[in-house]
Amino acid sequence: MKRISILALIFTLLMPTMALAQKKIVVEEQTVSQNNDSSKKTIKRKVAIGRFTNETEYGKGLFYDKANDPMGKQALDILSAKLAATNKFILLERNDLALLLEEATRNGISSTTEAIGADYMIIGSITEFGRKATSQTKVFTASKTQTVEAAVNIRLVDVSNGQVIFSEEGKGSAEITTKSTFIGTGGQAGYDASLSDKAISAAINQLVENIINKLSDKPWNSYFLSFDNDAIIIAGGASQGLESGMVFDIKSKGKRVKNPQTGIMINLPGKKIGSIKIESTGGDTPESEYSIVSIIEGKEEIIPSEIANYIIEEIK
């Protein structure tokens, strides 16, 4: 009996230490593959991230402000960070899109691309969000598992025509398990707020690679800013990856027609009429950068007074 009492005493002394054990389980995020081919220069697209809304009922109390939804802002920040990490895009926040377009209209700007200042716009929403807690009790221990699940929908819009060129939903979850004992000083864990970040991040991570591929599919485009005896200048500069010696096609703008099947206005392919070469770049910000170019082919085909009818296109 004495030996049994000693063993029981040792067990009792060890239990407080054992009660402190905590185990975390989080969803393993997929690594976004980045094709770093140093032999090929990547021209960065300008991507505007517009509204990111919370379409769930979570966090919508009496004083809920839709314009400043914290969960929507959280998702926007996560998506921005993941796209910025690829170093393939110039990201522009356009949460105030309605005001931006209204101001552009007042200033006589009819082109949506010019008003937004980007090639593409990303619009997103959190469509599902929930959390749950499950408990398990054994003879000497109890465990509590907190789980958060989220679903995010993202739409990619071509600013030039307003067409949604990509739409997809991703789902993610994250959880944490804490253990305590009936003997000793095991603590009780409260809600871990970081689980929301991890669940939304896991959902967005499923979509990022497809977004990158879709944004890179279409050739990069630019436009003439000036065409005279002093200089020939196009929009875009060093921050987008333009360098001296790069060559691009000059194409006439294709006709804009209405597709009778969908009712959507679409741009038909233009015709190549020449080529340009980058001589130098200038400007202080992505919005104000420019490149001075020379015409290496087709100069006689270009009408300087009608430069709005031409586009500069990346050679794929």
Phi and psi restraints in degrees (value plus and minus 20) as a CYANA .aco file:
   2 LYS   PHI     -82.6   -42.6
   2 LYS   PSI     -60.3   -20.3
   3 ARG   PHI     -85.0   -45.0
   3 ARG   PSI     -59.2   -19.2
   4 ILE   PHI     -85.1   -45.1
   4 ILE   PSI     -58.7   -18.7
   5 SER   PHI     -84.7   -44.7
   5 SER   PSI     -59.4   -19.4
   6 ILE   PHI     -84.4   -44.4
   6 ILE   PSI     -63.3   -23.3
   7 LEU   PHI     -82.6   -42.6
   7 LEU   PSI     -60.7   -20.7
   8 ALA   PHI     -84.5   -44.5
   8 ALA   PSI     -58.5   -18.5
   9 LEU   PHI     -84.8   -44.8
   9 LEU   PSI     -63.9   -23.9
  10 ILE   PHI     -81.8   -41.8
  10 ILE   PSI     -63.1   -23.1
  11 PHE   PHI     -81.4   -41.4
  11 PHE   PSI     -61.8   -21.8
  12 THR   PHI     -84.4   -44.4
  12 THR   PSI     -58.6   -18.6
  13 LEU   PHI     -88.8   -48.8
  13 LEU   PSI     -51.7   -11.7
  14 LEU   PHI    -100.1   -60.1
  14 LEU   PSI     -43.8    -3.8
  15 MET   PHI     -81.0   -41.0
  15 MET   PSI     -60.8   -20.8
  16 PRO   PHI     -77.3   -37.3
  16 PRO   PSI     -57.6   -17.6
  17 THR   PHI     -87.3   -47.3
  17 THR   PSI     -62.1   -22.1
  18 MET   PHI     -85.3   -45.3
  18 MET   PSI     -50.7   -10.7
  19 ALA   PHI     -89.1   -49.1
  19 ALA   PSI     -36.2     3.8
  20 LEU   PHI    -101.0   -61.0
  20 LEU   PSI     -26.7    13.3
  21 ALA   PHI     -83.0   -43.0
  21 ALA   PSI     118.1   158.1
  22 GLN   PHI    -160.1  -120.1
  22 GLN   PSI     114.9   154.9
  23 LYS   PHI    -141.6  -101.6
  23 LYS   PSI     107.7   147.7
  24 LYS   PHI    -125.7   -85.7
  24 LYS   PSI     117.9   157.9
  25 ILE   PHI    -149.5  -109.5
  25 ILE   PSI      97.6   137.6
  26 VAL   PHI    -146.8  -106.8
  26 VAL   PSI     133.7   173.7
  27 VAL   PHI     -87.3   -47.3
  27 VAL   PSI     113.3   153.3
  28 GLU   PHI    -100.5   -60.5
  28 GLU   PSI     100.6   140.6
  29 GLU   PHI    -100.9   -60.9
  29 GLU   PSI     124.0   164.0
  30 GLN   PHI     -91.4   -51.4
  30 GLN   PSI     119.0   159.0
  31 THR   PHI     -98.8   -58.8
  31 THR   PSI     109.1   149.1
  32 VAL   PHI     -95.1   -55.1
  32 VAL   PSI      99.7   139.7
  33 SER   PHI     -93.4   -53.4
  33 SER   PSI     119.0   159.0
  34 GLN   PHI    -146.0  -106.0
  34 GLN   PSI      97.4   137.4
  35 ASN   PHI    -104.0   -64.0
  35 ASN   PSI      71.7   111.7
  36 ASN   PHI    -109.4   -69.4
  36 ASN   PSI      53.2    93.2
  37 ASP   PHI    -107.2   -67.2
  37 ASP   PSI      81.8   121.8
  38 SER   PHI     -87.3   -47.3
  38 SER   PSI     -36.5     3.5
  39 SER   PHI    -100.6   -60.6
  39 SER   PSI     -32.4     7.6
  40 LYS   PHI    -145.1  -105.1
  40 LYS   PSI     102.6   142.6
  41 LYS   PHI     -95.8   -55.8
  41 LYS   PSI     117.8   157.8
  42 THR   PHI    -121.1   -81.1
  42 THR   PSI     104.1   144.1
  43 ILE   PHI    -109.9   -69.9
  43 ILE   PSI     102.5   142.5
  44 LYS   PHI     -95.2   -55.2
  44 LYS   PSI     112.6   152.6
  45 ARG   PHI    -105.0   -65.0
  45 ARG   PSI     127.7   167.7
  46 LYS   PHI    -107.5   -67.5
  46 LYS   PSI     100.2   140.2
  47 VAL   PHI    -141.8  -101.8
  47 VAL   PSI     102.4   142.4
  48 ALA   PHI    -115.2   -75.2
  48 ALA   PSI     112.4   152.4
  49 ILE   PHI    -122.7   -82.7
  49 ILE   PSI      90.4   130.4
  50 GLY   PHI    -105.8   -65.8
  50 GLY   PSI    -162.5  -122.5
  51 ARG   PHI     -86.6   -46.6
  51 ARG   PSI     125.2   165.2
  52 PHE   PHI    -151.6  -111.6
  52 PHE   PSI      86.2   126.2
  53 THR   PHI    -125.0   -85.0
  53 THR   PSI     140.3   180.3
  54 ASN   PHI    -124.6   -84.6
  54 ASN   PSI      85.1   125.1
  55 GLU   PHI    -111.3   -71.3
  55 GLU   PSI     -17.8    22.2
  56 THR   PHI    -110.3   -70.3
  56 THR   PSI     155.0   195.0
  57 GLU   PHI    -111.4   -71.4
  57 GLU   PSI     -22.4    17.6
  58 TYR   PHI     -87.9   -47.9
  58 TYR   PSI     112.8   152.8
  59 GLY   PHI      55.1    95.1
  59 GLY   PSI      -8.2    31.8
  60 LYS   PHI    -121.1   -81.1
  60 LYS   PSI      64.2   104.2
  61 GLY   PHI    -109.0   -69.0
  61 GLY   PSI    -183.2  -143.2
  62 LEU   PHI     -83.5   -43.5
  62 LEU   PSI     -56.6   -16.6
  63 PHE   PHI    -125.1   -85.1
  63 PHE   PSI       8.8    48.8
  64 TYR   PHI     -83.8   -43.8
  64 TYR   PSI     112.7   152.7
  65 ASP   PHI    -135.6   -95.6
  65 ASP   PSI      87.1   127.1
  66 LYS   PHI     -81.1   -41.1
  66 LYS   PSI     -54.8   -14.8
  67 ALA   PHI     -89.3   -49.3
  67 ALA   PSI     -41.9    -1.9
  68 ASN   PHI    -145.7  -105.7
  68 ASN   PSI      24.1    64.1
  69 ASP   PHI     -87.3   -47.3
  69 ASP   PSI     101.3   141.3
  70 PRO   PHI     -86.1   -46.1
  70 PRO   PSI     -52.7   -12.7
  71 MET   PHI     -94.4   -54.4
  71 MET   PSI     -55.7   -15.7
  72 GLY   PHI     -84.3   -44.3
  72 GLY   PSI     -61.3   -21.3
  73 LYS   PHI     -84.0   -44.0
  73 LYS   PSI     -58.2   -18.2
  74 GLN   PHI     -81.2   -41.2
  74 GLN   PSI     -65.7   -25.7
  75 ALA   PHI     -85.8   -45.8
  75 ALA   PSI     -60.2   -20.2
  76 LEU   PHI     -81.6   -41.6
  76 LEU   PSI     -63.2   -23.2
  77 ASP   PHI     -84.0   -44.0
  77 ASP   PSI     -60.1   -20.1
  78 ILE   PHI     -86.0   -46.0
  78 ILE   PSI     -65.5   -25.5
  79 LEU   PHI     -83.6   -43.6
  79 LEU   PSI     -63.1   -23.1
  80 SER   PHI     -80.1   -40.1
  80 SER   PSI     -63.2   -23.2
  81 ALA   PHI     -84.7   -44.7
  81 ALA   PSI     -59.9   -19.9
  82 LYS   PHI     -89.8   -49.8
  82 LYS   PSI     -59.8   -19.8
  83 LEU   PHI     -90.7   -50.7
  83 LEU   PSI     -58.0   -18.0
  84 ALA   PHI     -84.3   -44.3
  84 ALA   PSI     -53.2   -13.2
  85 ALA   PHI     -85.7   -45.7
  85 ALA   PSI     -41.6    -1.6
  86 THR   PHI     -97.3   -57.3
  86 THR   PSI     -39.4     0.6
  87 ASN   PHI      40.3    80.3
  87 ASN   PSI      11.1    51.1
  88 LYS   PHI    -134.1   -94.1
  88 LYS   PSI     -23.1    16.9
  89 PHE   PHI    -157.9  -117.9
  89 PHE   PSI     133.3   173.3
  90 ILE   PHI    -121.9   -81.9
  90 ILE   PSI      94.4   134.4
  91 LEU   PHI    -115.8   -75.8
  91 LEU   PSI     113.6   153.6
  92 LEU   PHI    -146.4  -106.4
  92 LEU   PSI     107.3   147.3
  93 GLU   PHI    -104.2   -64.2
  93 GLU   PSI     110.1   150.1
  94 ARG   PHI    -153.0  -113.0
  94 ARG   PSI      32.5    72.5
  95 ASN   PHI     -84.6   -44.6
  95 ASN   PSI     -50.7   -10.7
  96 ASP   PHI    -113.3   -73.3
  96 ASP   PSI      25.8    65.8
  97 LEU   PHI     -79.3   -39.3
  97 LEU   PSI     -64.9   -24.9
  98 ALA   PHI     -80.0   -40.0
  98 ALA   PSI     -64.3   -24.3
  99 LEU   PHI     -86.2   -46.2
  99 LEU   PSI     -56.7   -16.7
 100 LEU   PHI     -83.2   -43.2
 100 LEU   PSI     -66.0   -26.0
 101 LEU   PHI     -88.0   -48.0
 101 LEU   PSI     -56.4   -16.4
 102 GLU   PHI     -84.5   -44.5
 102 GLU   PSI     -62.4   -22.4
 103 GLU   PHI     -85.8   -45.8
 103 GLU   PSI     -59.5   -19.5
 104 ALA   PHI     -82.5   -42.5
 104 ALA   PSI     -59.9   -19.9
 105 THR   PHI     -83.9   -43.9
 105 THR   PSI     -61.0   -21.0
 106 ARG   PHI     -83.9   -43.9
 106 ARG   PSI     -51.1   -11.1
 107 ASN   PHI    -108.5   -68.5
 107 ASN   PSI     -13.5    26.5
 108 GLY   PHI      58.7    98.7
 108 GLY   PSI      -0.6    39.4
 109 ILE   PHI    -114.1   -74.1
 109 ILE   PSI      94.7   134.7
 110 SER   PHI    -117.2   -77.2
 110 SER   PSI     -39.4     0.6
 111 SER   PHI     -99.7   -59.7
 111 SER   PSI     104.2   144.2
 112 THR   PHI     -85.1   -45.1
 112 THR   PSI     -58.0   -18.0
 113 THR   PHI     -81.1   -41.1
 113 THR   PSI     -63.1   -23.1
 114 GLU   PHI     -88.2   -48.2
 114 GLU   PSI     -57.6   -17.6
 115 ALA   PHI     -88.5   -48.5
 115 ALA   PSI     -63.4   -23.4
 116 ILE   PHI    -102.2   -62.2
 116 ILE   PSI     -50.5   -10.5
 117 GLY   PHI      56.7    96.7
 117 GLY   PSI       6.5    46.5
 118 ALA   PHI    -164.6  -124.6
 118 ALA   PSI     141.2   181.2
 119 ASP   PHI    -104.1   -64.1
 119 ASP   PSI     -55.7   -15.7
 120 TYR   PHI    -155.7  -115.7
 120 TYR   PSI     137.6   177.6
 121 MET   PHI    -150.4  -110.4
 121 MET   PSI     117.7   157.7
 122 ILE   PHI    -127.0   -87.0
 122 ILE   PSI     107.4   147.4
 123 ILE   PHI    -140.4  -100.4
 123 ILE   PSI     111.5   151.5
 124 GLY   PHI    -155.2  -115.2
 124 GLY   PSI     146.0   186.0
 125 SER   PHI    -174.9  -134.9
 125 SER   PSI     126.3   166.3
 126 ILE   PHI    -109.8   -69.8
 126 ILE   PSI      93.9   133.9
 127 THR   PHI    -117.7   -77.7
 127 THR   PSI     -42.4    -2.4
 128 GLU   PHI    -161.2  -121.2
 128 GLU   PSI     119.6   159.6
 129 PHE   PHI    -178.6  -138.6
 129 PHE   PSI     108.4   148.4
 130 GLY   PHI    -178.6  -138.6
 130 GLY   PSI     137.0   177.0
 131 ARG   PHI    -156.7  -116.7
 131 ARG   PSI     130.6   170.6
 132 LYS   PHI    -165.7  -125.7
 132 LYS   PSI     138.2   178.2
 133 ALA   PHI    -150.9  -110.9
 133 ALA   PSI     111.1   151.1
 134 THR   PHI    -143.0  -103.0
 134 THR   PSI     125.1   165.1
 135 SER   PHI    -142.5  -102.5
 135 SER   PSI     132.0   172.0
 136 GLN   PHI    -159.1  -119.1
 136 GLN   PSI     108.6   148.6
 137 THR   PHI    -136.7   -96.7
 137 THR   PSI     111.0   151.0
 138 LYS   PHI    -138.6   -98.6
 138 LYS   PSI    -189.0  -149.0
 139 VAL   PHI     -81.4   -41.4
 139 VAL   PSI     -69.5   -29.5
 140 PHE   PHI    -134.6   -94.6
 140 PHE   PSI     -28.2    11.8
 141 THR   PHI    -152.3  -112.3
 141 THR   PSI     140.5   180.5
 142 ALA   PHI    -157.5  -117.5
 142 ALA   PSI     122.9   162.9
 143 SER   PHI    -147.8  -107.8
 143 SER   PSI     128.8   168.8
 144 LYS   PHI    -150.4  -110.4
 144 LYS   PSI     107.3   147.3
 145 THR   PHI    -133.8   -93.8
 145 THR   PSI     104.1   144.1
 146 GLN   PHI    -123.4   -83.4
 146 GLN   PSI     110.7   150.7
 147 THR   PHI    -148.8  -108.8
 147 THR   PSI     115.4   155.4
 148 VAL   PHI    -142.6  -102.6
 148 VAL   PSI     112.3   152.3
 149 GLU   PHI    -143.4  -103.4
 149 GLU   PSI     120.5   160.5
 150 ALA   PHI    -162.3  -122.3
 150 ALA   PSI     130.8   170.8
 151 ALA   PHI    -151.1  -111.1
 151 ALA   PSI     114.6   154.6
 152 VAL   PHI    -146.0  -106.0
 152 VAL   PSI     112.7   152.7
 153 ASN   PHI    -130.7   -90.7
 153 ASN   PSI     112.5   152.5
 154 ILE   PHI    -146.7  -106.7
 154 ILE   PSI     116.0   156.0
 155 ARG   PHI    -142.5  -102.5
 155 ARG   PSI     114.5   154.5
 156 LEU   PHI    -128.6   -88.6
 156 LEU   PSI     102.2   142.2
 157 VAL   PHI    -133.2   -93.2
 157 VAL   PSI     112.3   152.3
 158 ASP   PHI     -99.0   -59.0
 158 ASP   PSI      92.8   132.8
 159 VAL   PHI     -83.2   -43.2
 159 VAL   PSI     -50.3   -10.3
 160 SER   PHI     -85.1   -45.1
 160 SER   PSI     -49.6    -9.6
 161 ASN   PHI    -152.1  -112.1
 161 ASN   PSI     -20.6    19.4
 162 GLY   PHI      54.6    94.6
 162 GLY   PSI     -10.1    29.9
 163 GLN   PHI    -104.0   -64.0
 163 GLN   PSI     116.0   156.0
 164 VAL   PHI     -98.7   -58.7
 164 VAL   PSI      92.8   132.8
 165 ILE   PHI    -119.1   -79.1
 165 ILE   PSI     -27.6    12.4
 166 PHE   PHI    -179.8  -139.8
 166 PHE   PSI     115.4   155.4
 167 SER   PHI    -167.9  -127.9
 167 SER   PSI     111.5   151.5
 168 GLU   PHI    -177.9  -137.9
 168 GLU   PSI     133.5   173.5
 169 GLU   PHI    -137.5   -97.5
 169 GLU   PSI     117.1   157.1
 170 GLY   PHI    -141.5  -101.5
 170 GLY   PSI     128.0   168.0
 171 LYS   PHI    -144.3  -104.3
 171 LYS   PSI     125.7   165.7
 172 GLY   PHI    -169.7  -129.7
 172 GLY   PSI     141.3   181.3
 173 SER   PHI    -168.2  -128.2
 173 SER   PSI     141.0   181.0
 174 ALA   PHI    -169.7  -129.7
 174 ALA   PSI     129.0   169.0
 175 GLU   PHI    -168.0  -128.0
 175 GLU   PSI     140.0   180.0
 176 ILE   PHI    -160.9  -120.9
 176 ILE   PSI     119.5   159.5
 177 THR   PHI    -139.0   -99.0
 177 THR   PSI     110.3   150.3
 178 THR   PHI    -138.9   -98.9
 178 THR   PSI     126.8   166.8
 179 LYS   PHI    -141.7  -101.7
 179 LYS   PSI     124.1   164.1
 180 SER   PHI    -160.2  -120.2
 180 SER   PSI     147.2   187.2
 181 THR   PHI    -142.4  -102.4
 181 THR   PSI     138.4   178.4
 182 PHE   PHI     -99.7   -59.7
 182 PHE   PSI     -35.8     4.2
 183 ILE   PHI    -135.9   -95.9
 183 ILE   PSI     107.8   147.8
 184 GLY   PHI      88.0   128.0
 184 GLY   PSI    -171.1  -131.1
 185 THR   PHI    -142.7  -102.7
 185 THR   PSI      15.3    55.3
 186 GLY   PHI     -81.0   -41.0
 186 GLY   PSI     114.0   154.0
 187 GLY   PHI    -108.1   -68.1
 187 GLY   PSI     140.6   180.6
 188 GLN   PHI    -125.1   -85.1
 188 GLN   PSI     103.6   143.6
 189 ALA   PHI    -104.2   -64.2
 189 ALA   PSI     117.3   157.3
 190 GLY   PHI    -104.4   -64.4
 190 GLY   PSI    -193.8  -153.8
 191 TYR   PHI     -87.9   -47.9
 191 TYR   PSI     110.9   150.9
 192 ASP   PHI    -109.9   -69.9
 192 ASP   PSI      85.5   125.5
 193 ALA   PHI     -84.2   -44.2
 193 ALA   PSI     -43.5    -3.5
 194 SER   PHI     -87.7   -47.7
 194 SER   PSI     -36.3     3.7
 195 LEU   PHI     -83.8   -43.8
 195 LEU   PSI     -52.7   -12.7
 196 SER   PHI     -81.9   -41.9
 196 SER   PSI     -66.9   -26.9
 197 ASP   PHI     -76.5   -36.5
 197 ASP   PSI     -66.9   -26.9
 198 LYS   PHI     -87.1   -47.1
 198 LYS   PSI     -59.0   -19.0
 199 ALA   PHI     -88.1   -48.1
 199 ALA   PSI     -65.0   -25.0
 200 ILE   PHI     -86.2   -46.2
 200 ILE   PSI     -60.1   -20.1
 201 SER   PHI     -82.2   -42.2
 201 SER   PSI     -61.2   -21.2
 202 ALA   PHI     -84.7   -44.7
 202 ALA   PSI     -57.3   -17.3
 203 ALA   PHI     -87.5   -47.5
 203 ALA   PSI     -64.8   -24.8
 204 ILE   PHI     -86.7   -46.7
 204 ILE   PSI     -55.5   -15.5
 205 ASN   PHI     -81.4   -41.4
 205 ASN   PSI     -48.4    -8.4
 206 GLN   PHI     -88.1   -48.1
 206 GLN   PSI     -42.0    -2.0
 207 LEU   PHI    -119.8   -79.8
 207 LEU   PSI     -42.6    -2.6
 208 VAL   PHI     -79.3   -39.3
 208 VAL   PSI     -66.2   -26.2
 209 GLU   PHI     -83.3   -43.3
 209 GLU   PSI     -58.5   -18.5
 210 ASN   PHI     -87.3   -47.3
 210 ASN   PSI     -55.5   -15.5
 211 ILE   PHI     -84.3   -44.3
 211 ILE   PSI     -65.3   -25.3
 212 ILE   PHI     -79.8   -39.8
 212 ILE   PSI     -66.5   -26.5
 213 ASN   PHI     -83.1   -43.1
 213 ASN   PSI     -61.1   -21.1
 214 LYS   PHI     -88.4   -48.4
 214 LYS   PSI     -60.3   -20.3
 215 LEU   PHI     -86.5   -46.5
 215 LEU   PSI     -49.0    -9.0
 216 SER   PHI    -109.2   -69.2
 216 SER   PSI     -31.5     8.5
 217 ASP   PHI     -85.2   -45.2
 217 ASP   PSI     -65.7   -25.7
 218 LYS   PHI    -100.9   -60.9
 218 LYS   PSI     114.8   154.8
 219 PRO   PHI     -79.1   -39.1
 219 PRO   PSI     124.8   164.8
 220 TRP   PHI     -86.8   -46.8
 220 TRP   PSI     118.3   158.3
 221 ASN   PHI    -141.6  -101.6
 221 ASN   PSI     132.0   172.0
 222 SER   PHI    -166.5  -126.5
 222 SER   PSI    -193.9  -153.9
 223 TYR   PHI    -163.3  -123.3
 223 TYR   PSI     136.8   176.8
 224 PHE   PHI     -91.5   -51.5
 224 PHE   PSI     114.5   154.5
 225 LEU   PHI    -118.9   -78.9
 225 LEU   PSI     -53.5   -13.5
 226 SER   PHI    -173.1  -133.1
 226 SER   PSI     125.3   165.3
 227 PHE   PHI    -168.0  -128.0
 227 PHE   PSI      73.7   113.7
 228 ASP   PHI    -171.2  -131.2
 228 ASP   PSI    -192.4  -152.4
 229 ASN   PHI     -88.1   -48.1
 229 ASN   PSI     -44.7    -4.7
 230 ASP   PHI     -93.5   -53.5
 230 ASP   PSI     -66.8   -26.8
 231 ALA   PHI    -189.2  -149.2
 231 ALA   PSI     133.7   173.7
 232 ILE   PHI    -130.5   -90.5
 232 ILE   PSI     100.9   140.9
 233 ILE   PHI    -147.6  -107.6
 233 ILE   PSI     118.7   158.7
 234 ILE   PHI    -140.8  -100.8
 234 ILE   PSI     141.9   181.9
 235 ALA   PHI     -97.9   -57.9
 235 ALA   PSI     126.1   166.1
 236 GLY   PHI      86.4   126.4
 236 GLY   PSI     123.0   163.0
 237 GLY   PHI    -170.3  -130.3
 237 GLY   PSI    -167.5  -127.5
 238 ALA   PHI     -82.2   -42.2
 238 ALA   PSI     -57.6   -17.6
 239 SER   PHI     -85.3   -45.3
 239 SER   PSI     -42.8    -2.8
 240 GLN   PHI    -109.4   -69.4
 240 GLN   PSI     -22.4    17.6
 241 GLY   PHI      79.3   119.3
 241 GLY   PSI     -10.8    29.2
 242 LEU   PHI     -96.8   -56.8
 242 LEU   PSI     116.9   156.9
 243 GLU   PHI    -157.6  -117.6
 243 GLU   PSI     138.0   178.0
 244 SER   PHI     -78.3   -38.3
 244 SER   PSI     116.3   156.3
 245 GLY   PHI      78.3   118.3
 245 GLY   PSI     -35.6     4.4
 246 MET   PHI     -88.1   -48.1
 246 MET   PSI     124.0   164.0
 247 VAL   PHI    -137.7   -97.7
 247 VAL   PSI     117.5   157.5
 248 PHE   PHI    -153.6  -113.6
 248 PHE   PSI     137.3   177.3
 249 ASP   PHI    -103.6   -63.6
 249 ASP   PSI     129.2   169.2
 250 ILE   PHI    -125.7   -85.7
 250 ILE   PSI     106.9   146.9
 251 LYS   PHI    -148.2  -108.2
 251 LYS   PSI     128.1   168.1
 252 SER   PHI     -97.6   -57.6
 252 SER   PSI     127.5   167.5
 253 LYS   PHI     -88.6   -48.6
 253 LYS   PSI     114.5   154.5
 254 GLY   PHI     -94.8   -54.8
 254 GLY   PSI     143.8   183.8
 255 LYS   PHI     -84.3   -44.3
 255 LYS   PSI     128.3   168.3
 256 ARG   PHI    -123.0   -83.0
 256 ARG   PSI      95.4   135.4
 257 VAL   PHI    -147.5  -107.5
 257 VAL   PSI     143.6   183.6
 258 LYS   PHI    -118.6   -78.6
 258 LYS   PSI     105.3   145.3
 259 ASN   PHI     -97.3   -57.3
 259 ASN   PSI      95.0   135.0
 260 PRO   PHI     -85.9   -45.9
 260 PRO   PSI     -41.2    -1.2
 261 GLN   PHI     -94.3   -54.3
 261 GLN   PSI     -57.1   -17.1
 262 THR   PHI    -133.2   -93.2
 262 THR   PSI     -38.4     1.6
 263 GLY   PHI      59.3    99.3
 263 GLY   PSI     -13.5    26.5
 264 ILE   PHI    -113.6   -73.6
 264 ILE   PSI     119.7   159.7
 265 MET   PHI     -97.2   -57.2
 265 MET   PSI     109.6   149.6
 266 ILE   PHI    -148.3  -108.3
 266 ILE   PSI     136.0   176.0
 267 ASN   PHI    -119.2   -79.2
 267 ASN   PSI     103.7   143.7
 268 LEU   PHI     -97.2   -57.2
 268 LEU   PSI     134.4   174.4
 269 PRO   PHI     -80.6   -40.6
 269 PRO   PSI     121.5   161.5
 270 GLY   PHI    -108.9   -68.9
 270 GLY   PSI     156.3   196.3
 271 LYS   PHI    -127.4   -87.4
 271 LYS   PSI     115.7   155.7
 272 LYS   PHI     -91.0   -51.0
 272 LYS   PSI     111.0   151.0
 273 ILE   PHI    -143.8  -103.8
 273 ILE   PSI     -25.2    14.8
 274 GLY   PHI     155.4   195.4
 274 GLY   PSI    -188.1  -148.1
 275 SER   PHI    -163.7  -123.7
 275 SER   PSI     134.5   174.5
 276 ILE   PHI    -146.4  -106.4
 276 ILE   PSI     141.3   181.3
 277 LYS   PHI    -149.0  -109.0
 277 LYS   PSI     115.6   155.6
 278 ILE   PHI     -91.9   -51.9
 278 ILE   PSI     107.2   147.2
 279 GLU   PHI    -120.0   -80.0
 279 GLU   PSI     -61.4   -21.4
 280 SER   PHI    -181.5  -141.5
 280 SER   PSI     144.0   184.0
 281 THR   PHI    -145.1  -105.1
 281 THR   PSI     138.7   178.7
 282 GLY   PHI    -176.9  -136.9
 282 GLY   PSI     158.8   198.8
 283 GLY   PHI      86.1   126.1
 283 GLY   PSI     137.5   177.5
 284 ASP   PHI    -123.0   -83.0
 284 ASP   PSI     -50.5   -10.5
 285 THR   PHI    -150.4  -110.4
 285 THR   PSI     141.4   181.4
 286 PRO   PHI     -75.7   -35.7
 286 PRO   PSI     -52.1   -12.1
 287 GLU   PHI     -94.6   -54.6
 287 GLU   PSI     -45.8    -5.8
 288 SER   PHI    -130.8   -90.8
 288 SER   PSI     -18.2    21.8
 289 GLU   PHI     -90.5   -50.5
 289 GLU   PSI     132.0   172.0
 290 TYR   PHI    -167.1  -127.1
 290 TYR   PSI     148.2   188.2
 291 SER   PHI    -154.4  -114.4
 291 SER   PSI     116.5   156.5
 292 ILE   PHI    -109.7   -69.7
 292 ILE   PSI     109.5   149.5
 293 VAL   PHI    -147.1  -107.1
 293 VAL   PSI     146.8   186.8
 294 SER   PHI    -144.5  -104.5
 294 SER   PSI     128.3   168.3
 295 ILE   PHI    -106.5   -66.5
 295 ILE   PSI     102.5   142.5
 296 ILE   PHI    -127.0   -87.0
 296 ILE   PSI     -26.2    13.8
 297 GLU   PHI    -181.8  -141.8
 297 GLU   PSI     115.3   155.3
 298 GLY   PHI      61.8   101.8
 298 GLY   PSI       1.9    41.9
 299 LYS   PHI     -82.1   -42.1
 299 LYS   PSI     -54.4   -14.4
 300 GLU   PHI     -88.7   -48.7
 300 GLU   PSI     -37.0     3.0
 301 GLU   PHI    -104.3   -64.3
 301 GLU   PSI     -35.6     4.4
 302 ILE   PHI    -112.0   -72.0
 302 ILE   PSI     112.7   152.7
 303 ILE   PHI    -120.5   -80.5
 303 ILE   PSI      88.1   128.1
 304 PRO   PHI     -74.9   -34.9
 304 PRO   PSI     -52.3   -12.3
 305 SER   PHI     -96.8   -56.8
 305 SER   PSI     -25.9    14.1
 306 GLU   PHI    -145.9  -105.9
 306 GLU   PSI      19.3    59.3
 307 ILE   PHI     -85.8   -45.8
 307 ILE   PSI     -38.1     1.9
 308 ALA   PHI     -89.0   -49.0
 308 ALA   PSI     -32.7     7.3
 309 ASN   PHI    -112.6   -72.6
 309 ASN   PSI     -11.6    28.4
 310 TYR   PHI    -142.9  -102.9
 310 TYR   PSI     132.9   172.9
 311 ILE   PHI    -147.6  -107.6
 311 ILE   PSI     132.3   172.3
 312 ILE   PHI    -122.2   -82.2
 312 ILE   PSI     107.6   147.6
 313 GLU   PHI    -148.4  -108.4
 313 GLU   PSI     118.4   158.4
 314 GLU   PHI     -82.4   -42.4
 314 GLU   PSI     119.9   159.9
 315 ILE   PHI    -108.0   -68.0
 315 ILE   PSI      94.5   134.5
